[in-house]
Structures are given as structure tokens and as C-alpha cells.
Amino acid sequence: MSEQKTEFTVNPAVLFRDIKDAGAMFWAVLRRRFPIPWRSVIWGGLFLLYLALPLDMIPEALFLMLGFSDDLLFLVFVINKMRPDIDRYRAFRDTKRGKINNEEVY
């Protein structure tokens, strides 16, 4: 399978949509409606591990809200890495809904 070249973005609207669709993608995987995107599972697991580790590049306990900035940056990085799988899920979802290129099929 060839990997698409996707552009790295920090646009909040795009990232919010990607995070929402990543959640929907993982929910579809759990319900066995979408094949497991292993790359995204690994990146998601790394993100959860990073959040759970007490060691941080900028510790929240010392720097309060500034400490969450490295977590947010890592989330942006992970979502951008997951984007090819998220795009595949969107195409799958739109096909299941009867949409092609965001237009209704009659």
C-alpha cells in the first residue's frame, strides 16, 4: 500500500475535524465496521503513553498551563501522522452514506 503525502497543518479547524473523525474511526474499528489502521493504532497508543508518563519535556506540575503545550504539540504531530488513515476512513464513511465527493447520489 502506498502512503499518500499529506501536508502538515496546525490549522485548529482542520485539527478539530481530524480529532473528531479519528475518534469515529476508532469507534468503527471497535464495532468491526472498518479495518484496523495499524499505523494509527500505534501513533494513538504512543500519544496515550506520552500522556500517562510522569516524565514530560515541560512538566505540568512546575509550569502549570505552559506544561500542557508539549502535550498539545505532540497531539498535533500524532494527528498529522494519522491523517492518511483518517482520510481513508472519511472516504469509507462517505461511500457507506452514499456520498461521493460530498455530493448526494440519487
C-alpha positions, 0 to 999 in steps of 0.5 A: 500500500502506498502512503499518500503525502499529506501536508502538515497543518496546525490549522485548529479547524482542520485539527478539530475535524481530524480529532473528531473523525479519528475518534469515529474511526476508532469507534468503527474499528471497535464495532468491526465496521472498518479495518484496523489502521495499524499505523494509527493504532500505534501513533494513538497508543504512543500519544496515550503513553506520552500522556500517562508518563510522569516524565514530560519535556515541560512538566505540568506540575512546575509550569502549570498551563505552559506544561500542557503545550508539549502535550498539545504539540505532540497531539498535533504531530500524532494527528498529522501522522494519522491523517492518511488513515483518517482520510481513508476512513472519511472516504469509507464513511462517505461511500457507506452514506452514499456520498461521493465527493460530498455530493448526494447520489440519487 
